Amino acid sequence: MLHRTVAIALIYALPVYDVKAADGVSLAAPRSRSLAFDFPAQPLVSALERYSEVTGRNALYDTALASGRISREIRGVFSPDEALKKLLSGTGLSPEFVADTTFVLLPVMVDQRGALPTRSSEDRRYYGEIQAGITNALCGLDRPRPGHYRFTAVLWIAPDGTVRRSVRIGSVGGPDADRQIDATLSNVRFTSPPLAFQQPVLILIVPQGPGVTRDCGSR
């Protein structure tokens, strides 16, 4: 019997919010390149759409969260990062980049003491279950081989623990491999999520490297 150990990427699970992809071109402007912006103060949804058109970056965000918020005026020549910081100033939202061209818009969540809120023990247990379930599912694949790719996924989990929707950000090496990953993510099954569990869940899968390994066991 041949025994082999396959190292898989470390998987992080953290809550994000019901997201919408802003329309934009597929290639983002380099972060160091300055661009001209002429944005008046306007509804944040409109500002994000214009920002995507100018920079080529895609935004994933909660339409309900963005609704009613007003962006700051941006006039001048700025790098994409500087412009995004100005655009979001005062909105209570911040970007979390999940790829060079894509960011998730998250609320700046702090309590009255300025500290990040803690998660319940049930939520932490469930994040661990999600991590283990995704790890086991990817370890069951011979191709594409775990530990040799990077991508981000957003999962919506139904009350019965099935994945009712998943969105992959980034390719693992080709259309066939991408389809196999998509099918694998869609078929993962968990237990029922805790009450008031924030969804969807953002999963970051990174390549094997120093300090980043996951034992898939013997095959």
N, C-alpha and C positions, 0 to 999 in steps of 0.2 A: 504493500500500500504506500502510495506517495503522499507525504505530508508536506504541505506548503503553507506558509503564512503570508497573507496579503495585508499590507498596511493601507488603511483607508483614511481619508481626510477627517480631521476633527470637525464636528458639526456644532454650530451655535444656534440656539433657538431664542428668539426674543420677540415680544409682541409688537406688531405694527397695527395699522388701522385699515378699514376697508378702502381699497386703493383704486385709483383711476390712472390710466396712462395718458399723459398729455401728448398730443400729436406733435411730432418733431422728426427731423431727418435723422438717419441712422448714424451719421458720423459727427462726433462732437469736436468743437474747436479745442485746440490745445489749451491747457489751463494757463500757460504763460502768455498766450497771445491776447493782446488787448483788442477790444471790439467797441464799436460805437453804440451807445444805448440812448434812446430818447423816449422814455416811458413816463407818462404822467402817473400820478397816484390813481389807482383804479382797483376794481375788485381783484382779489388775489388770483382767482381762477383765470381771468383774462391775462393778468400779468405773467403767470406761469406759462401760458400758451405762447405769449410773445417771447418770453425768455427762451423757450425751446426752439422757436423759429430762428432766433438770432444765434444761439450757441450750438444747436444741434443736440443738446442734452435732453434726455427724457425724464419726466418727473412721475413718480408714483405717489398718489396722495388721496386722502379721504375727501371726497367732494363735500360731505357734510361738515367736516372739520374746516375746510377752506371757505365754505360759504359764509358770507357776512364779514369776512376779513378784508382789509384794504391794504394794498402794498404801498411802499414808499415810492416817491418819485425818483427816477434814475435818469440823469442827463449827464452825458460825458463819455469819456473813453476809459473803460475798466477791463480788467481780466474777468473771465466768466465767474471765478470764485468771488471776486470783490463785488460784482454786480448782484450775485445771488445773495450775498450777505446784506447788501443794502436793501434789496427787494424784500427780504424777510424781516428786516429790522422792525421791532415793535409788534410783530404778529404773534409772538409766542410759539413760533414753529422753527424748526431747524432741519437741515438736510443730513441724511445718512447715506453716503455713497455706497452702492452695492456693486457698481461696475464703473469703468471710466466714463461711460456715457449716461449712466442712470443713477438717480438718487431717490430715496424714499423720504417723504416729508413727514416729520414726526413732531408731536408737541413737546415743548420743553417742560418736562414733568418734574416739578420740585414741590416739596411740602413747604409749610410756612417757615421752617428753619433753614430752607435752602438746600435740603438734602434730597437725594433721589428716593422715591417711595420704595418700600420693600414689597416683595412678592410673597403671597401666601405659600405655606408649605404644600398645599394641594397644587398650586400653579407650578412650583418648582418640581414636584414629582412628575407632573404631566409633561413639562419640558424635557425631563429625563426620558420619559417614555417615547416622546416624539424622536429624540435623538437616537435612542436604541432602535426604534422601528425603522427609521430611515437608514441607519447604519446596516442593519441586518438585510434590508431590501437591496441596498447597493452591493453588499458583500455577496449576494447571490448571483451577481452578473459576472460572467467571464469577460465580456466585451460590452461596453467600454470598461477597462480595468479601473477599479477604485484606487484612489491615491495619485492619479495622473491627470486630474482635471480640476478645474475651478468653475463653479457656477453658483448662482443664488436662486432660490426658489421661494415663492410665496404660496402658502397653503391655507385653504379654508377647510376646516374640519366640521363635519355634520354632527348633530347630537348623538348619532349612533356610532361615531368614531370613524366613519368612512371619510375619505378625502373627496369632497364634493367639487373642488376646483383647485387647480394648481397652475402657477405661472412660473416658467423657468426664464432666468435672465442670464444669458451667456451660453455659448456652445461648448460641448464636450469633445468636438472633433469632427463632426459631419452630420448630415441629415439623418442617417440611419441610427447613429449613436444617440442623437438628440431625441428621436422618437422613442427609443428604448428607455431612456431616462424618464421621459414624460410618462410613458406607460407604467413604469415602476413606481414613480411617485403617486400616480393616480390610484394604484392598487394597494397601497399601504393601508393597513387597518390598525386603529388604536382603540382603546376603551373610550367611553363617553367623556368628553371634556368636562372639567369642573364648572359649576354654575358661575356665571359672570366672567368666564375665561375670555380674555381679550383676543380677538382675531382680526385679520389672519395672522399667521406666524411666519416670520422671516427666517429662512434657513440659509446659512452661508457654508459652502463646502469648499475646502481649500486643499491644494495638493499636499502630498506627503512631503515632509521636510523635517529639519531638526526640531524635536519637541512636538511634532504634529504627526502622530501615528494612531492607528486604531487597528487592533488585532481582529482580523476576520475569522480566525480559527483555522483548523485543518481542513483540507479538501482532499 
